């Protein structure tokens, strides 16, 4: 799914988007879903904020995660990287300790 989203985001004059664009894409999806969940109250910012902060699990292009009522994000899995002076190397998927 992430590759399809990145392909759709590719602009002819700019080239391929960076992987970080997926975070912006997912943030937009959260807001649009909150507006939809607010329904008739979608013009009320507080109603949209409440809908966006309802605790729920999300499946997304950046992986599965949960938005907590505090606005924090909880995930059980994440990708680990090691940055050196010249490059970033993917170390693989890790599971968060609870």
Secondary structure, DSSP 8 states (H G I E B T S, - for coil): -HHHHHHHH-BTTTBS--TTHHHHHHHHHHHHHHHHHHGGGTT-HHHHHHHHTS-EEE--TT--EEE-TTS-EE-SEEEEEEE-SS-EEEEEEEE---
